Amino acid sequence: MAAITPMPPFRLACLTTHPIPYHVALFRRVAREKDLTFKVFFGSDHTAQSHFDPGFAAHITWDVPLRDGYENEVLPMWGEWPHEQTFWRPYNRGLSRRLKDGRFDCLWIQPYHRLFHYQAVLEARRLGLRVLVRDDPTPISQPRSALKRWAKRRFFAGYHRLVDRFLAIGTLNAAYWSELGVPAHKIGAIPYAVDNAFFRTRAPADTGALRRQLGIPADARVVLSVAKFQHLKCPHHLLEAFRRLPAALADTTWLVFIGEGELRREIERQAAGLERVCFVGFKGQQELPAYFSLCDTLVLPSAWEAWGLVVNEAMNFAKPIIVSDRVGSGADLVRHGENGFVFPVGDIAALTRALEEVLADPERARRMGRRSLEIIDTWDFEADVRGLRETLGLAPTTPSLQR
């Protein structure tokens, strides 16, 4: 009987701007697929070291490795670059030769709206590669004028013909691609997920030490915010809603802000005189699980938020979630009244009522938290890998195919 010649691994390249903790965790998972050769090309690796983040308005050092566990390379760059992402920069070189020498079958690009990334699409098509695009915009993620919407539709009328599949991160993202004229058969699904196991295995057995460190009594309720201090994140809305809580709840509830940013000092001034408000600064992914375990609910009141992966993270700790109706993850992960609440952005009274609903009935809050855990159980990297394999035309993953 003639021996069966095994199929060579499918060769997938990914082009992205820089290492981001959420993205590289997925890259590590994709790299475990035995029948897939996977390599990531970065425009820069400045985030892998201590760096200044304009959004945080502070120097940030991530506490997780960003370039371990998967094959990757930083592309050479034309000219100097001040580490600020723009449409024009970073502008790299050498990708076309690397795609050709590596005999890649497909190029996955994220995000799409960079000059070099547009060029990469053209180079990939010239080399005969398939092209995938993944990005996070939604119809509600930021204000867009009628002129800009018209111009984008005109642009996408030609652009989508160069792309084999747009990888939707969720319901609203899929709607965004559709509104730009991308045909339904070109829209795949790779949900915006976090490494659920990473967070769950780091949940502390007891939060007593953290409570003592913050001065929070053992029986106090905790409202948590994890976001940059920026106008679009609306920390002032959450602070005002907290201020309006009825005395019976306010006397036993604490508000903890995690994050840095240009508005931090202003919000601290607004909180002056409120005894039960804590500002703890930036916390890395190794530290966040203790705070998620500590809290009774997570609130994300943003004026616009393409997704908000902190929602995924908190749900892994069985917590009710409160988000504004401009937070992209709300459409898929927050079931109003089931595992949290969605309130109209800027409606302080509605946000206050949502806080009351969660804080006044601990048993209901626990039920909501359990529902959050059920929902996030299936919104994970395994769903991402299934979607990617389906997009690439590969057989479904089996345990024997994973490294």
Contacts in CASP RR format, 6 or more apart in sequence:
PFRMAT RR
TARGET T0000
AUTHOR 0000-0000-0000
METHOD contacts of the structure
MODEL  1
MAAITPMPPFRLACLTTHPIPYHVALFRRVAREKDLTFKVFFGSDHTAQS
HFDPGFAAHITWDVPLRDGYENEVLPMWGEWPHEQTFWRPYNRGLSRRLK
DGRFDCLWIQPYHRLFHYQAVLEARRLGLRVLVRDDPTPISQPRSALKRW
AKRRFFAGYHRLVDRFLAIGTLNAAYWSELGVPAHKIGAIPYAVDNAFFR
TRAPADTGALRRQLGIPADARVVLSVAKFQHLKCPHHLLEAFRRLPAALA
DTTWLVFIGEGELRREIERQAAGLERVCFVGFKGQQELPAYFSLCDTLVL
PSAWEAWGLVVNEAMNFAKPIIVSDRVGSGADLVRHGENGFVFPVGDIAA
LTRALEEVLADPERARRMGRRSLEIIDTWDFEADVRGLRETLGLAPTTPS
LQR
7 35 0 8 1.000
9 34 0 8 1.000
9 35 0 8 1.000
9 36 0 8 1.000
9 37 0 8 1.000
10 35 0 8 1.000
10 36 0 8 1.000
10 37 0 8 1.000
10 105 0 8 1.000
10 106 0 8 1.000
10 392 0 8 1.000
10 394 0 8 1.000
11 37 0 8 1.000
11 102 0 8 1.000
11 103 0 8 1.000
11 104 0 8 1.000
11 105 0 8 1.000
11 106 0 8 1.000
12 30 0 8 1.000
12 36 0 8 1.000
12 37 0 8 1.000
12 38 0 8 1.000
12 39 0 8 1.000
12 104 0 8 1.000
12 105 0 8 1.000
12 106 0 8 1.000
12 108 0 8 1.000
12 392 0 8 1.000
13 38 0 8 1.000
13 39 0 8 1.000
13 40 0 8 1.000
13 41 0 8 1.000
13 98 0 8 1.000
13 99 0 8 1.000
13 104 0 8 1.000
13 106 0 8 1.000
13 107 0 8 1.000
13 108 0 8 1.000
13 129 0 8 1.000
14 27 0 8 1.000
14 38 0 8 1.000
14 39 0 8 1.000
14 40 0 8 1.000
14 41 0 8 1.000
14 107 0 8 1.000
14 108 0 8 1.000
14 109 0 8 1.000
14 110 0 8 1.000
15 40 0 8 1.000
15 41 0 8 1.000
15 43 0 8 1.000
15 95 0 8 1.000
15 107 0 8 1.000
15 108 0 8 1.000
15 109 0 8 1.000
15 110 0 8 1.000
15 117 0 8 1.000
15 120 0 8 1.000
16 23 0 8 1.000
16 40 0 8 1.000
16 41 0 8 1.000
16 42 0 8 1.000
16 43 0 8 1.000
16 109 0 8 1.000
16 110 0 8 1.000
16 111 0 8 1.000
17 42 0 8 1.000
17 43 0 8 1.000
17 44 0 8 1.000
17 85 0 8 1.000
17 90 0 8 1.000
17 111 0 8 1.000
17 114 0 8 1.000
18 42 0 8 1.000
18 43 0 8 1.000
18 44 0 8 1.000
18 45 0 8 1.000
18 46 0 8 1.000
18 47 0 8 1.000
18 85 0 8 1.000
19 42 0 8 1.000
19 45 0 8 1.000
19 47 0 8 1.000
19 48 0 8 1.000
19 66 0 8 1.000
19 67 0 8 1.000
19 72 0 8 1.000
20 47 0 8 1.000
20 66 0 8 1.000
21 62 0 8 1.000
21 64 0 8 1.000
21 66 0 8 1.000
21 285 0 8 1.000
22 194 0 8 1.000
22 309 0 8 1.000
23 110 0 8 1.000
24 40 0 8 1.000
24 66 0 8 1.000
24 67 0 8 1.000
24 70 0 8 1.000
25 194 0 8 1.000
25 195 0 8 1.000
25 198 0 8 1.000
25 381 0 8 1.000
26 193 0 8 1.000
26 195 0 8 1.000
26 381 0 8 1.000
26 384 0 8 1.000
27 38 0 8 1.000
27 40 0 8 1.000
27 69 0 8 1.000
27 70 0 8 1.000
27 72 0 8 1.000
28 68 0 8 1.000
28 69 0 8 1.000
28 70 0 8 1.000
29 195 0 8 1.000
29 381 0 8 1.000
29 384 0 8 1.000
29 385 0 8 1.000
30 36 0 8 1.000
30 38 0 8 1.000
30 70 0 8 1.000
30 384 0 8 1.000
30 385 0 8 1.000
30 388 0 8 1.000
31 38 0 8 1.000
31 69 0 8 1.000
31 70 0 8 1.000
31 71 0 8 1.000
31 403 0 8 1.000
32 402 0 8 1.000
32 403 0 8 1.000
33 385 0 8 1.000
33 389 0 8 1.000
33 397 0 8 1.000
33 401 0 8 1.000
33 402 0 8 1.000
33 403 0 8 1.000
34 400 0 8 1.000
34 401 0 8 1.000
34 402 0 8 1.000
34 403 0 8 1.000
35 394 0 8 1.000
35 395 0 8 1.000
35 401 0 8 1.000
36 392 0 8 1.000
36 394 0 8 1.000
38 70 0 8 1.000
38 71 0 8 1.000
39 70 0 8 1.000
39 71 0 8 1.000
39 72 0 8 1.000
39 73 0 8 1.000
39 104 0 8 1.000
40 70 0 8 1.000
40 71 0 8 1.000
40 72 0 8 1.000
40 73 0 8 1.000
41 72 0 8 1.000
41 73 0 8 1.000
41 74 0 8 1.000
41 75 0 8 1.000
41 95 0 8 1.000
41 98 0 8 1.000
42 72 0 8 1.000
42 73 0 8 1.000
42 74 0 8 1.000
42 75 0 8 1.000
43 74 0 8 1.000
43 75 0 8 1.000
43 77 0 8 1.000
43 90 0 8 1.000
43 92 0 8 1.000
43 116 0 8 1.000
44 74 0 8 1.000
44 77 0 8 1.000
44 81 0 8 1.000
44 83 0 8 1.000
44 90 0 8 1.000
45 66 0 8 1.000
45 67 0 8 1.000
45 74 0 8 1.000
46 83 0 8 1.000
47 60 0 8 1.000
47 62 0 8 1.000
47 66 0 8 1.000
48 62 0 8 1.000
48 66 0 8 1.000
48 67 0 8 1.000
49 61 0 8 1.000
50 59 0 8 1.000
50 60 0 8 1.000
50 61 0 8 1.000
51 59 0 8 1.000
51 60 0 8 1.000
51 61 0 8 1.000
51 83 0 8 1.000
52 58 0 8 1.000
52 59 0 8 1.000
52 60 0 8 1.000
52 83 0 8 1.000
53 59 0 8 1.000
53 60 0 8 1.000
54 84 0 8 1.000
55 228 0 8 1.000
55 230 0 8 1.000
55 261 0 8 1.000
55 262 0 8 1.000
56 228 0 8 1.000
56 259 0 8 1.000
56 260 0 8 1.000
56 261 0 8 1.000
56 282 0 8 1.000
57 229 0 8 1.000
57 260 0 8 1.000
57 261 0 8 1.000
57 262 0 8 1.000
57 264 0 8 1.000
58 260 0 8 1.000
58 261 0 8 1.000
58 282 0 8 1.000
60 260 0 8 1.000
60 282 0 8 1.000
62 284 0 8 1.000
62 285 0 8 1.000
63 284 0 8 1.000
63 285 0 8 1.000
63 286 0 8 1.000
63 287 0 8 1.000
64 284 0 8 1.000
64 285 0 8 1.000
64 286 0 8 1.000
73 98 0 8 1.000
75 92 0 8 1.000
75 93 0 8 1.000
75 94 0 8 1.000
75 95 0 8 1.000
75 98 0 8 1.000
76 92 0 8 1.000
76 93 0 8 1.000
76 94 0 8 1.000
77 90 0 8 1.000
77 91 0 8 1.000
77 92 0 8 1.000
77 93 0 8 1.000
78 91 0 8 1.000
78 92 0 8 1.000
78 93 0 8 1.000
79 91 0 8 1.000
81 89 0 8 1.000
81 90 0 8 1.000
87 113 0 8 1.000
87 114 0 8 1.000
87 115 0 8 1.000
88 115 0 8 1.000
90 116 0 8 1.000
91 115 0 8 1.000
91 116 0 8 1.000
92 116 0 8 1.000
95 120 0 8 1.000
95 123 0 8 1.000
96 123 0 8 1.000
96 126 0 8 1.000
96 127 0 8 1.000
99 107 0 8 1.000
99 123 0 8 1.000
99 124 0 8 1.000
99 127 0 8 1.000
99 129 0 8 1.000
100 127 0 8 1.000
104 129 0 8 1.000
105 129 0 8 1.000
105 130 0 8 1.000
106 129 0 8 1.000
106 130 0 8 1.000
106 131 0 8 1.000
106 132 0 8 1.000
106 164 0 8 1.000
106 392 0 8 1.000
107 120 0 8 1.000
107 121 0 8 1.000
107 124 0 8 1.000
107 129 0 8 1.000
107 130 0 8 1.000
107 131 0 8 1.000
107 132 0 8 1.000
108 132 0 8 1.000
108 133 0 8 1.000
108 134 0 8 1.000
108 167 0 8 1.000
109 117 0 8 1.000
109 120 0 8 1.000
109 121 0 8 1.000
109 131 0 8 1.000
109 132 0 8 1.000
109 133 0 8 1.000
109 134 0 8 1.000
110 133 0 8 1.000
110 134 0 8 1.000
110 135 0 8 1.000
111 117 0 8 1.000
111 134 0 8 1.000
111 135 0 8 1.000
111 136 0 8 1.000
112 118 0 8 1.000
112 133 0 8 1.000
112 135 0 8 1.000
113 135 0 8 1.000
121 131 0 8 1.000
121 133 0 8 1.000
121 159 0 8 1.000
121 162 0 8 1.000
121 163 0 8 1.000
122 162 0 8 1.000
124 130 0 8 1.000
124 131 0 8 1.000
125 131 0 8 1.000
125 162 0 8 1.000
130 164 0 8 1.000
130 165 0 8 1.000
131 162 0 8 1.000
131 163 0 8 1.000
131 164 0 8 1.000
132 163 0 8 1.000
132 164 0 8 1.000
132 165 0 8 1.000
132 166 0 8 1.000
132 167 0 8 1.000
132 391 0 8 1.000
133 163 0 8 1.000
133 165 0 8 1.000
133 166 0 8 1.000
133 167 0 8 1.000
134 166 0 8 1.000
134 167 0 8 1.000
134 169 0 8 1.000
134 190 0 8 1.000
135 173 0 8 1.000
136 169 0 8 1.000
136 173 0 8 1.000
136 192 0 8 1.000
136 306 0 8 1.000
136 307 0 8 1.000
137 173 0 8 1.000
137 176 0 8 1.000
137 306 0 8 1.000
138 172 0 8 1.000
138 173 0 8 1.000
138 175 0 8 1.000
138 176 0 8 1.000
138 306 0 8 1.000
138 328 0 8 1.000
139 172 0 8 1.000
139 175 0 8 1.000
139 176 0 8 1.000
139 179 0 8 1.000
140 172 0 8 1.000
140 304 0 8 1.000
140 325 0 8 1.000
140 326 0 8 1.000
140 328 0 8 1.000
141 172 0 8 1.000
141 176 0 8 1.000
141 304 0 8 1.000
141 305 0 8 1.000
141 306 0 8 1.000
141 326 0 8 1.000
141 328 0 8 1.000
142 304 0 8 1.000
142 306 0 8 1.000
143 304 0 8 1.000
144 152 0 8 1.000
152 180 0 8 1.000
153 179 0 8 1.000
153 180 0 8 1.000
153 181 0 8 1.000
156 180 0 8 1.000
156 181 0 8 1.000
156 182 0 8 1.000
157 181 0 8 1.000
160 166 0 8 1.000
160 180 0 8 1.000
160 181 0 8 1.000
160 182 0 8 1.000
160 183 0 8 1.000
160 186 0 8 1.000
163 186 0 8 1.000
164 186 0 8 1.000
165 186 0 8 1.000
165 187 0 8 1.000
165 188 0 8 1.000
165 391 0 8 1.000
166 177 0 8 1.000
166 182 0 8 1.000
166 186 0 8 1.000
166 187 0 8 1.000
166 188 0 8 1.000
167 188 0 8 1.000
167 189 0 8 1.000
167 190 0 8 1.000
167 388 0 8 1.000
167 391 0 8 1.000
168 174 0 8 1.000
168 177 0 8 1.000
168 187 0 8 1.000
168 188 0 8 1.000
168 189 0 8 1.000
168 190 0 8 1.000
169 190 0 8 1.000
169 191 0 8 1.000
169 192 0 8 1.000
169 307 0 8 1.000
170 189 0 8 1.000
170 191 0 8 1.000
170 192 0 8 1.000
170 331 0 8 1.000
170 332 0 8 1.000
171 331 0 8 1.000
171 332 0 8 1.000
172 328 0 8 1.000
172 331 0 8 1.000
172 332 0 8 1.000
173 192 0 8 1.000
173 306 0 8 1.000
174 187 0 8 1.000
174 188 0 8 1.000
174 189 0 8 1.000
177 186 0 8 1.000
177 187 0 8 1.000
178 184 0 8 1.000
178 187 0 8 1.000
188 387 0 8 1.000
188 390 0 8 1.000
188 391 0 8 1.000
189 383 0 8 1.000
189 387 0 8 1.000
190 383 0 8 1.000
190 384 0 8 1.000
190 387 0 8 1.000
190 388 0 8 1.000
190 391 0 8 1.000
191 332 0 8 1.000
191 379 0 8 1.000
191 380 0 8 1.000
191 383 0 8 1.000
191 384 0 8 1.000
192 307 0 8 1.000
192 308 0 8 1.000
192 309 0 8 1.000
192 312 0 8 1.000
192 329 0 8 1.000
193 312 0 8 1.000
193 379 0 8 1.000
193 380 0 8 1.000
193 381 0 8 1.000
193 383 0 8 1.000
193 384 0 8 1.000
194 309 0 8 1.000
194 312 0 8 1.000
194 313 0 8 1.000
194 316 0 8 1.000
195 381 0 8 1.000
196 312 0 8 1.000
196 316 0 8 1.000
196 376 0 8 1.000
196 377 0 8 1.000
196 380 0 8 1.000
196 381 0 8 1.000
198 285 0 8 1.000
199 285 0 8 1.000
199 288 0 8 1.000
199 289 0 8 1.000
199 292 0 8 1.000
199 313 0 8 1.000
199 316 0 8 1.000
199 317 0 8 1.000
200 316 0 8 1.000
200 317 0 8 1.000
202 286 0 8 1.000
202 289 0 8 1.000
203 289 0 8 1.000
203 292 0 8 1.000
203 293 0 8 1.000
203 317 0 8 1.000
204 210 0 8 1.000
204 289 0 8 1.000
204 290 0 8 1.000
204 293 0 8 1.000
207 290 0 8 1.000
207 293 0 8 1.000
207 294 0 8 1.000
208 218 0 8 1.000
210 290 0 8 1.000
210 291 0 8 1.000
210 294 0 8 1.000
211 217 0 8 1.000
211 218 0 8 1.000
211 220 0 8 1.000
211 294 0 8 1.000
214 254 0 8 1.000
214 256 0 8 1.000
214 278 0 8 1.000
214 280 0 8 1.000
216 222 0 8 1.000
216 254 0 8 1.000
216 256 0 8 1.000
216 278 0 8 1.000
216 294 0 8 1.000
217 252 0 8 1.000
219 252 0 8 1.000
220 252 0 8 1.000
220 253 0 8 1.000
220 254 0 8 1.000
220 276 0 8 1.000
221 249 0 8 1.000
221 252 0 8 1.000
221 253 0 8 1.000
221 254 0 8 1.000
221 296 0 8 1.000
221 359 0 8 1.000
222 253 0 8 1.000
222 254 0 8 1.000
222 255 0 8 1.000
222 256 0 8 1.000
222 294 0 8 1.000
222 295 0 8 1.000
222 296 0 8 1.000
223 238 0 8 1.000
223 242 0 8 1.000
223 253 0 8 1.000
223 254 0 8 1.000
223 255 0 8 1.000
223 256 0 8 1.000
223 295 0 8 1.000
223 296 0 8 1.000
223 297 0 8 1.000
223 299 0 8 1.000
223 355 0 8 1.000
223 359 0 8 1.000
224 256 0 8 1.000
224 258 0 8 1.000
224 291 0 8 1.000
224 292 0 8 1.000
224 294 0 8 1.000
224 295 0 8 1.000
224 297 0 8 1.000
224 298 0 8 1.000
224 299 0 8 1.000
224 314 0 8 1.000
225 235 0 8 1.000
225 238 0 8 1.000
225 255 0 8 1.000
225 256 0 8 1.000
225 257 0 8 1.000
225 258 0 8 1.000
225 298 0 8 1.000
225 299 0 8 1.000
225 300 0 8 1.000
226 258 0 8 1.000
226 259 0 8 1.000
226 283 0 8 1.000
226 288 0 8 1.000
226 291 0 8 1.000
226 298 0 8 1.000
226 300 0 8 1.000
226 310 0 8 1.000
226 313 0 8 1.000
226 314 0 8 1.000
227 233 0 8 1.000
227 235 0 8 1.000
227 258 0 8 1.000
227 259 0 8 1.000
227 300 0 8 1.000
227 302 0 8 1.000
227 310 0 8 1.000
228 259 0 8 1.000
228 260 0 8 1.000
228 261 0 8 1.000
229 235 0 8 1.000
229 257 0 8 1.000
229 259 0 8 1.000
229 260 0 8 1.000
229 261 0 8 1.000
229 262 0 8 1.000
229 263 0 8 1.000
229 264 0 8 1.000
229 267 0 8 1.000
230 261 0 8 1.000
230 262 0 8 1.000
230 263 0 8 1.000
231 263 0 8 1.000
231 303 0 8 1.000
232 302 0 8 1.000
232 303 0 8 1.000
232 304 0 8 1.000
232 305 0 8 1.000
233 300 0 8 1.000
233 301 0 8 1.000
233 302 0 8 1.000
233 303 0 8 1.000
233 305 0 8 1.000
234 301 0 8 1.000
234 302 0 8 1.000
234 303 0 8 1.000
234 324 0 8 1.000
234 345 0 8 1.000
234 346 0 8 1.000
235 257 0 8 1.000
235 263 0 8 1.000
235 267 0 8 1.000
235 301 0 8 1.000
236 263 0 8 1.000
236 266 0 8 1.000
236 267 0 8 1.000
236 270 0 8 1.000
237 301 0 8 1.000
237 346 0 8 1.000
237 348 0 8 1.000
237 351 0 8 1.000
238 255 0 8 1.000
238 299 0 8 1.000
238 301 0 8 1.000
238 351 0 8 1.000
239 255 0 8 1.000
239 267 0 8 1.000
239 270 0 8 1.000
239 271 0 8 1.000
239 274 0 8 1.000
239 277 0 8 1.000
240 348 0 8 1.000
241 301 0 8 1.000
241 348 0 8 1.000
241 351 0 8 1.000
241 352 0 8 1.000
241 355 0 8 1.000
242 250 0 8 1.000
242 253 0 8 1.000
242 255 0 8 1.000
242 274 0 8 1.000
242 277 0 8 1.000
242 355 0 8 1.000
243 274 0 8 1.000
244 348 0 8 1.000
244 349 0 8 1.000
244 352 0 8 1.000
245 253 0 8 1.000
245 352 0 8 1.000
245 355 0 8 1.000
245 356 0 8 1.000
245 359 0 8 1.000
246 356 0 8 1.000
249 355 0 8 1.000
249 356 0 8 1.000
249 359 0 8 1.000
249 360 0 8 1.000
250 276 0 8 1.000
253 276 0 8 1.000
253 359 0 8 1.000
254 276 0 8 1.000
254 277 0 8 1.000
254 278 0 8 1.000
255 274 0 8 1.000
255 276 0 8 1.000
255 277 0 8 1.000
255 278 0 8 1.000
256 277 0 8 1.000
256 278 0 8 1.000
256 280 0 8 1.000
256 291 0 8 1.000
256 294 0 8 1.000
256 295 0 8 1.000
257 267 0 8 1.000
257 277 0 8 1.000
257 278 0 8 1.000
257 279 0 8 1.000
257 280 0 8 1.000
257 281 0 8 1.000
258 280 0 8 1.000
258 281 0 8 1.000
258 282 0 8 1.000
258 283 0 8 1.000
258 288 0 8 1.000
258 291 0 8 1.000
259 280 0 8 1.000
259 281 0 8 1.000
259 282 0 8 1.000
259 283 0 8 1.000
260 281 0 8 1.000
260 282 0 8 1.000
264 279 0 8 1.000
264 281 0 8 1.000
267 279 0 8 1.000
268 279 0 8 1.000
271 277 0 8 1.000
271 279 0 8 1.000
280 291 0 8 1.000
283 291 0 8 1.000
288 313 0 8 1.000
289 317 0 8 1.000
292 298 0 8 1.000
292 313 0 8 1.000
292 314 0 8 1.000
292 316 0 8 1.000
292 317 0 8 1.000
292 319 0 8 1.000
293 317 0 8 1.000
295 314 0 8 1.000
295 319 0 8 1.000
296 319 0 8 1.000
296 320 0 8 1.000
296 358 0 8 1.000
296 359 0 8 1.000
296 362 0 8 1.000
296 365 0 8 1.000
297 319 0 8 1.000
297 320 0 8 1.000
297 321 0 8 1.000
297 322 0 8 1.000
297 340 0 8 1.000
297 355 0 8 1.000
297 358 0 8 1.000
297 359 0 8 1.000
297 365 0 8 1.000
298 310 0 8 1.000
298 311 0 8 1.000
298 314 0 8 1.000
298 319 0 8 1.000
298 320 0 8 1.000
298 321 0 8 1.000
298 322 0 8 1.000
299 322 0 8 1.000
299 323 0 8 1.000
299 351 0 8 1.000
299 355 0 8 1.000
300 308 0 8 1.000
300 310 0 8 1.000
300 311 0 8 1.000
300 321 0 8 1.000
300 322 0 8 1.000
300 323 0 8 1.000
300 324 0 8 1.000
300 327 0 8 1.000
301 322 0 8 1.000
301 323 0 8 1.000
301 324 0 8 1.000
301 343 0 8 1.000
301 345 0 8 1.000
301 346 0 8 1.000
301 351 0 8 1.000
302 308 0 8 1.000
302 323 0 8 1.000
302 324 0 8 1.000
302 326 0 8 1.000
302 327 0 8 1.000
302 345 0 8 1.000
303 324 0 8 1.000
303 326 0 8 1.000
303 345 0 8 1.000
303 346 0 8 1.000
304 326 0 8 1.000
305 323 0 8 1.000
305 324 0 8 1.000
305 326 0 8 1.000
305 327 0 8 1.000
305 328 0 8 1.000
305 329 0 8 1.000
306 328 0 8 1.000
307 327 0 8 1.000
307 328 0 8 1.000
307 329 0 8 1.000
308 327 0 8 1.000
308 328 0 8 1.000
308 329 0 8 1.000
309 329 0 8 1.000
311 321 0 8 1.000
311 323 0 8 1.000
311 327 0 8 1.000
311 329 0 8 1.000
311 330 0 8 1.000
311 333 0 8 1.000
311 334 0 8 1.000
312 329 0 8 1.000
312 333 0 8 1.000
312 376 0 8 1.000
312 379 0 8 1.000
314 321 0 8 1.000
314 372 0 8 1.000
315 321 0 8 1.000
315 333 0 8 1.000
315 339 0 8 1.000
315 369 0 8 1.000
315 372 0 8 1.000
315 373 0 8 1.000
315 375 0 8 1.000
315 376 0 8 1.000
316 373 0 8 1.000
316 376 0 8 1.000
318 366 0 8 1.000
318 369 0 8 1.000
318 370 0 8 1.000
318 372 0 8 1.000
318 373 0 8 1.000
319 369 0 8 1.000
319 372 0 8 1.000
320 339 0 8 1.000
320 340 0 8 1.000
320 341 0 8 1.000
320 358 0 8 1.000
320 365 0 8 1.000
320 368 0 8 1.000
320 369 0 8 1.000
320 372 0 8 1.000
321 330 0 8 1.000
321 333 0 8 1.000
321 334 0 8 1.000
321 339 0 8 1.000
321 340 0 8 1.000
321 341 0 8 1.000
321 372 0 8 1.000
322 340 0 8 1.000
322 341 0 8 1.000
322 342 0 8 1.000
322 343 0 8 1.000
322 351 0 8 1.000
322 354 0 8 1.000
322 355 0 8 1.000
322 358 0 8 1.000
323 329 0 8 1.000
323 330 0 8 1.000
323 334 0 8 1.000
323 341 0 8 1.000
323 342 0 8 1.000
323 343 0 8 1.000
324 342 0 8 1.000
324 343 0 8 1.000
324 344 0 8 1.000
324 345 0 8 1.000
324 346 0 8 1.000
324 351 0 8 1.000
325 342 0 8 1.000
325 343 0 8 1.000
325 344 0 8 1.000
325 345 0 8 1.000
326 345 0 8 1.000
327 334 0 8 1.000
327 342 0 8 1.000
330 342 0 8 1.000
332 379 0 8 1.000
333 339 0 8 1.000
333 372 0 8 1.000
333 375 0 8 1.000
333 376 0 8 1.000
333 379 0 8 1.000
334 340 0 8 1.000
334 341 0 8 1.000
334 342 0 8 1.000
335 371 0 8 1.000
335 375 0 8 1.000
336 342 0 8 1.000
337 357 0 8 1.000
337 368 0 8 1.000
338 368 0 8 1.000
338 371 0 8 1.000
339 368 0 8 1.000
339 369 0 8 1.000
339 371 0 8 1.000
339 372 0 8 1.000
339 375 0 8 1.000
340 354 0 8 1.000
340 358 0 8 1.000
340 368 0 8 1.000
340 372 0 8 1.000
341 354 0 8 1.000
341 357 0 8 1.000
341 358 0 8 1.000
343 350 0 8 1.000
343 351 0 8 1.000
343 353 0 8 1.000
343 354 0 8 1.000
344 350 0 8 1.000
357 364 0 8 1.000
358 364 0 8 1.000
358 365 0 8 1.000
358 368 0 8 1.000
359 365 0 8 1.000
382 397 0 8 1.000
385 397 0 8 1.000
386 396 0 8 1.000
386 397 0 8 1.000
389 395 0 8 1.000
389 396 0 8 1.000
389 397 0 8 1.000
390 396 0 8 1.000
395 401 0 8 1.000
END
